[in-house]
Amino acid sequence: MIMKQLGILYAFLGGAIVGCATAMLFAPEKGSDLRSRIKDMLKKKGFDVSDDEVERLVRQISAQIEE
């Protein structure tokens, strides 16, 4: 029962992060500013990511949006 609830929580958090990142990708903003905002948002959520990891995340999200 607890594992199912944790799974739902993780799915919700993952969806929220992807949704926020997608919204930021569509905002009219310079790419470097956008990547900085994504990195800051992830740090606030407890994820320590490098610039390369943020770049990979942006490319993955962009590719999924274009499909």
Secondary structure as UniProt FT lines:
FT   HELIX           2..26
FT   HELIX           31..44
FT   TURN            45..46
FT   HELIX           51..66
//
